[in-house]
Amino acid sequence: MERVSASDTFELRWRVLRPHQRLEDVVLPGDDDPDTAFFAARDAATGRVLATGSVRPEAPPWEPPARHARGRVGTGGRPDVPADARPGSGGEGPGAWRLRAMATADGRRGQGLGGRVLEAAIDHVGADGGGLLWCAARIRAVPFYERAGFTTLGDPYEEPDIGTHVLMRRIVPAAT
């Protein structure tokens, strides 16, 4: 498992998550933010990225835009989410991180690669003091995230041109 640049992840993100778009359209807001961390599992022989994911400081969509502990403001769009997915738990914005662009190559799922990428992202959040880690998960990935300690919030909703998602969250303790 290694930390990589955003551009190292683009081809896999395109092939797995957004094949209906152009390759250059997989660049997400915040990919160029220095606080965004990208992780990848590579094929040892070819160097090809087989699994990837990223994590960045960003307030969850059920909270008003909030500042990260370092003073950064979440800049991702606030998706339309069901009202019951906004629990208003208070205090979830500061220290909040968004997990996104998790992808594993076709034919390589179920081999633990995505789990290792997720573990690296969780470790990164813990090393930065921990906090809320949230994501908008594709429905087919919900069991994967549940095994990693995430819980769902609200009902599934549609992301145009991408598919059905549900918001998920977990608390990551600070590394000791």
Secondary structure, 3 states (H helix, E strand, C coil): CEEECHHHHHHHHHHHHCCCCCHHHHCCCCCCCCCCEEEEEECCCCCCEEEEEEEEECCCCCCCCCECCCCCECCCCCCCCCHHHCCCCCCCCCCCEEEEEEEECCCCCCCCHHHHHHHHHHHHHHHCCCEEEEEEEEHHHHHHHHHCCCEEEEEEEEECCCEEEEEEEEEECCCC
